Amino acid sequence: MNFKEIATSKIPAYGIVEAQIHALAPDMLIDRTAYEFDREIYRFVLVYRQNKIKNLDLAQNLLEDLRDNPKSQNSVYPRELIANLNRKIVEAVNTVPLSRTMTAEQAMIGLEGKLSPAQGDAWLKDSRGEFDEEVKNLWE
């Protein structure tokens, strides 16, 4: 998948999705949005509880239907669309969270001066594990 970041103003029914996320998971925020052109999928990157990340992927046709079919007391279809959206939000919220990635520099903040040079060398050797500086050819 090749998602490209996209402005929220370009997403059909963004306001509806945002309102439903807030209604179902008030502590969750939309951190950023992206679009995958080949599959016509919008990704909402959600952040909550100590920076846990969830990806909510929604099809373009669902979002366009939500935009084009406003809620009506007489129509079942908009209610079915909202129910479908709610199911997808709940599925995303209930999946195992992805942790935000952290650089080695961020992980080491506050450790300056707490390790002796020998301990620092041992940590560096241990952190590399079985890896070396060489890039492997995956096709061999």
N, C-alpha and C positions, 0 to 999 in steps of 0.2 A: 504494500500500500504506500502511496506517495501523497501524503496529506500536505497541503499548502495552507499557511495561515490566511484567514479571511476576516474581514471586518464584520462585526455583528449586523451592521446595516444591510449587508448583502445576503443575509440568511432569511429565507421565508419563515414567517411565524416565530421569529426569535423571541418576541415578547411573551408569546403563549408558552413556549418552552421554559423561559426564565421563570414565569409565574408558577408553572406546575412544579418545577424543581424546588422553588421556595416553599410551595405548599406542602410538598411531600418530604422535603429534607431542609428545614429552615437554616441549618448550620452549613449548608453546602453552597459554594459560590462557583460561578463560571469563571475560570481563570483565563482561558483563551479558546478560540474557535478555529477550525480548519476545515478544508474541503478536499475530498479525493475525487478528482475529475473523472477518472475512468469508471469508477463504480457509482458515482453520484451520491456520495455519502458525506454528510456533515458530521464533524466530530466536535463535541463539547467537552473540553477538559475541565473536570470538576475538582475542586479542592475543598477538603474539610478535615476536621480533627487532626491537629498536629501535621498539617501539610500532606495528608494522604491524598493521592490522586486517583480519580476514576475517569474512565473514558466512556462517554455516552455517544454512540454512533447512531445517527438517524438518517433514514433514506430521504432523498430530496422529494420524492413523490408524497411521502407522509407530511413533510413540512409544507409543501405547496397545498395539499388538501386541507391542512389545518388553517392555513391562511385564507383559502378560497371558500371555506365553509364555516362561517362564524357560528358560534353557539346559538341554538334556537330551541325554544321549548317544544316546538312542534316536530322537530326533526331528530331522528335517531342517529343518523350518520355522524354529525359532529360529536355526539356523545361517545360513539364508538371510536372515533379518532382520538379523543382525549383519553379514553380508557386504554387504547393501544400505546399512546405516549406515556401514560402513567406506568404501564407494565414495563416499558423499556427503561424508564427512570429507576424504578424499583430494582430491576435486574442489575443495572449498573451500580446502584448503591450497595446492593448485597453481594457483589463480587469481591474477591480478595483484593484489597487495595494495593495499588502500586506505590512504592515509596519514592519520594523525590530523589533524584540522583544527587550525589554530593561529590565535589572534586576532592582530590587528596589534600589539597591546601585547606579546604574547609574542614575536613576531618581532623586535621592537625592543629587547628586553632586552639590556643591555650596550652599546648604541650611544649612550647619553647622552654628550654632550660630544665625540664622535668626528667629528661632522659640523659644518661651519660652518653658520651660518644660511642662506647661499646654497646650500650643498650639500643641506641639509634641504629647502629649497623646491623644488630641482630634483628630489629624490627623490620628494617628494609629488606634484609635477606628473606625473612619469613613472609613478608607481604608479596614478594615475587613468586613464591611457591615454585611450581614447575615451569613458570614462564621465563622466557629469556627476552633479549632485546630484538630478536629476529622476527621478521614477518613471515608467517608460514604461507606456502602455496597450497590453497585448499583443493586444487585440482589434481594434486599428486597422490 
